[in-house]
Amino acid sequence: MTDVTFVSRPSPNFDDRGRAVDMIVLHYTGMKSAEEALRRLCDPAARVSCHYLVDEDGTIYALAPEGKRAWHAGVGAWKGETDINARSIGVEIVNPGHEWGYRKFPARQIDMVIALIKDIKTRHGVPATRVLGHSDVAPQRKEDPGELFPWGKLAAEGLAVGRYAGDEDPSISYQDALAMLRAIGYDAPDNAHAAALVAFQRRFCPKALAQGFSPLTKAAFKWAATAMA
């Protein structure tokens, strides 16, 4: 296993957790540089933080103690659970994001993300089904780490659920598909499920991104409902 070493960059932006960790949430920084992201994450006025930041060269910065509640997820929900920060480790991955020139994640960076998740799991035993993207838990507001994030590489290591690679299935009804979206874990109310649908596509089926309840998306729902159970 790749050795994990940390560069200390303490942030004051955390408080008491109050419960055990059972989730890891992956983000992209969505800023022009790693240093800009670190400054913001360590700025008391910003009131945002994370536990770890992984730079494009693979350097891992430690910002908040794992035993504390970092302020990374914001308002969100997963399987009806709403205080995501209290139960999760937040990992920021340096990438300009959709606003500043979204691009593929370097291999070295992903190697270290994988090593970091393995390291976290030795302490907290987070299951693969609970390693999530920010857009999974906050689909109305967020789109990171985005459709270019290589979930398949994490899945190959048994760390996360990968992506759907099967065929279309037009037989699934709209209502059944919506029920599956909710069963997977997404917050998808009847009057505001569009954002959750797009978040699902980014995460599990980027080939169907922005195609609505397409036959490919429906088939992916059916697959993910089992994979994430």
Secondary structure as UniProt FT lines:
FT   STRAND          7..8
FT   STRAND          14..16
FT   STRAND          23..28
FT   HELIX           34..41
FT   TURN            44..46
FT   STRAND          52..54
FT   TURN            56..57
FT   STRAND          60..62
FT   TURN            66..67
FT   STRAND          68..70
FT   TURN            79..80
FT   HELIX           84..87
FT   STRAND          88..93
FT   HELIX           97..100
FT   HELIX           107..124
FT   HELIX           128..130
FT   STRAND          131..133
FT   HELIX           134..137
FT   TURN            139..141
FT   TURN            147..148
FT   HELIX           151..156
FT   TURN            157..158
FT   TURN            170..171
FT   HELIX           174..184
FT   TURN            190..191
FT   HELIX           194..204
FT   HELIX           206..208
FT   TURN            209..210
FT   HELIX           215..227
//
